[in-house]
Amino acid sequence: MEFSFSFIINIIIAIYLFVDARKRGKNPWLWGILGLIFGAIVLGIYFIQTGRKTLGWIIVVIAVLWFILALVLGIIGALFGLLF
Protein backbone atom coordinates (compact mmCIF):
# COMPACT_ATOMS: atom_id res chain seq x y z
CA MET A 1 0.00 0.00 0.00
CA GLU A 2 1.33 3.37 -0.98
CA PHE A 3 1.16 6.30 1.45
CA SER A 4 1.05 9.88 0.30
CA PHE A 5 3.61 12.38 1.53
CA SER A 6 0.94 14.58 3.12
CA PHE A 7 -0.44 11.65 5.13
CA ILE A 8 3.04 10.94 6.51
CA ILE A 9 3.38 14.63 7.45
CA ASN A 10 -0.02 14.47 9.20
CA ILE A 11 1.11 11.42 11.19
CA ILE A 12 4.27 13.26 12.29
CA ILE A 13 2.20 16.32 13.28
CA ALA A 14 -0.25 14.11 15.20
CA ILE A 15 2.55 12.40 17.14
CA TYR A 16 4.15 15.76 17.97
CA LEU A 17 0.82 17.20 19.12
CA PHE A 18 0.05 14.12 21.21
CA VAL A 19 3.40 14.22 23.03
CA ASP A 20 3.53 18.01 23.48
CA ALA A 21 -0.10 18.30 24.61
CA ARG A 22 0.57 15.77 27.34
CA LYS A 23 3.53 17.88 28.57
CA ARG A 24 1.44 21.07 28.62
CA GLY A 25 -1.58 19.59 30.38
CA LYS A 26 -3.87 19.63 27.35
CA ASN A 27 -5.94 16.72 26.04
CA PRO A 28 -3.42 14.68 23.98
CA TRP A 29 -6.05 12.53 22.25
CA LEU A 30 -8.00 15.54 21.02
CA TRP A 31 -4.94 17.31 19.63
CA GLY A 32 -3.50 14.11 18.16
CA ILE A 33 -6.71 13.20 16.32
CA LEU A 34 -7.22 16.76 15.08
CA GLY A 35 -3.59 16.85 13.91
CA LEU A 36 -4.04 13.59 12.02
CA ILE A 37 -7.18 14.81 10.26
CA PHE A 38 -6.39 18.47 9.59
CA GLY A 39 -2.60 18.60 9.74
CA ALA A 40 -0.70 21.87 9.61
CA ILE A 41 -3.60 24.20 10.36
CA VAL A 42 -4.19 22.43 13.70
CA LEU A 43 -0.48 22.63 14.44
CA GLY A 44 -0.66 26.39 13.92
CA ILE A 45 -3.73 26.71 16.13
CA TYR A 46 -2.03 24.61 18.80
CA PHE A 47 1.00 26.90 18.75
CA ILE A 48 -1.30 29.93 19.11
CA GLN A 49 -3.09 28.26 22.05
CA THR A 50 0.18 27.45 23.82
CA GLY A 51 1.65 30.94 23.58
CA ARG A 52 3.84 30.59 20.49
CA LYS A 53 1.67 33.02 18.55
CA THR A 54 4.11 34.20 15.87
CA LEU A 55 5.02 30.70 14.72
CA GLY A 56 1.39 29.63 15.00
CA TRP A 57 0.08 32.43 12.79
CA ILE A 58 2.81 31.84 10.21
CA ILE A 59 1.86 28.16 9.98
CA VAL A 60 -1.88 28.94 9.80
CA VAL A 61 -1.42 31.50 7.02
CA ILE A 62 0.84 29.19 5.00
CA ALA A 63 -1.58 26.26 5.44
CA VAL A 64 -4.56 28.35 4.30
CA LEU A 65 -2.65 29.72 1.30
CA TRP A 66 -1.56 26.17 0.38
CA PHE A 67 -5.18 24.99 0.55
CA ILE A 68 -6.36 27.90 -1.63
CA LEU A 69 -3.59 27.19 -4.17
CA ALA A 70 -4.55 23.51 -4.34
CA LEU A 71 -8.21 24.43 -4.76
CA VAL A 72 -7.51 26.91 -7.55
CA LEU A 73 -5.21 24.49 -9.37
CA GLY A 74 -7.82 21.75 -9.03
CA ILE A 75 -10.49 23.98 -10.52
CA ILE A 76 -8.20 25.01 -13.38
CA GLY A 77 -7.35 21.36 -14.03
CA ALA A 78 -11.03 20.42 -14.06
CA LEU A 79 -11.79 23.22 -16.50
CA PHE A 80 -9.00 22.11 -18.84
CA GLY A 81 -10.35 18.59 -18.62
CA LEU A 82 -13.76 19.79 -19.72
CA LEU A 83 -12.41 21.95 -22.53
CA PHE A 84 -10.01 19.49 -24.11
C-alpha positions in Angstrom: 0.0 0.0 0.0 1.3 3.4 -1.0 1.2 6.3 1.4 1.1 9.9 0.3 3.6 12.4 1.5 0.9 14.6 3.1 -0.4 11.6 5.1 3.0 10.9 6.5 3.4 14.6 7.4 0.0 14.5 9.2 1.1 11.4 11.2 4.3 13.3 12.3 2.2 16.3 13.3 -0.3 14.1 15.2 2.6 12.4 17.1 4.1 15.8 18.0 0.8 17.2 19.1 0.0 14.1 21.2 3.4 14.2 23.0 3.5 18.0 23.5 -0.1 18.3 24.6 0.6 15.8 27.3 3.5 17.9 28.6 1.4 21.1 28.6 -1.6 19.6 30.4 -3.9 19.6 27.3 -5.9 16.7 26.0 -3.4 14.7 24.0 -6.0 12.5 22.2 -8.0 15.5 21.0 -4.9 17.3 19.6 -3.5 14.1 18.2 -6.7 13.2 16.3 -7.2 16.8 15.1 -3.6 16.9 13.9 -4.0 13.6 12.0 -7.2 14.8 10.3 -6.4 18.5 9.6 -2.6 18.6 9.7 -0.7 21.9 9.6 -3.6 24.2 10.4 -4.2 22.4 13.7 -0.5 22.6 14.4 -0.7 26.4 13.9 -3.7 26.7 16.1 -2.0 24.6 18.8 1.0 26.9 18.7 -1.3 29.9 19.1 -3.1 28.3 22.0 0.2 27.5 23.8 1.6 30.9 23.6 3.8 30.6 20.5 1.7 33.0 18.6 4.1 34.2 15.9 5.0 30.7 14.7 1.4 29.6 15.0 0.1 32.4 12.8 2.8 31.8 10.2 1.9 28.2 10.0 -1.9 28.9 9.8 -1.4 31.5 7.0 0.8 29.2 5.0 -1.6 26.3 5.4 -4.6 28.4 4.3 -2.6 29.7 1.3 -1.6 26.2 0.4 -5.2 25.0 0.5 -6.4 27.9 -1.6 -3.6 27.2 -4.2 -4.5 23.5 -4.3 -8.2 24.4 -4.8 -7.5 26.9 -7.6 -5.2 24.5 -9.4 -7.8 21.8 -9.0 -10.5 24.0 -10.5 -8.2 25.0 -13.4 -7.4 21.4 -14.0 -11.0 20.4 -14.1 -11.8 23.2 -16.5 -9.0 22.1 -18.8 -10.3 18.6 -18.6 -13.8 19.8 -19.7 -12.4 22.0 -22.5 -10.0 19.5 -24.1 
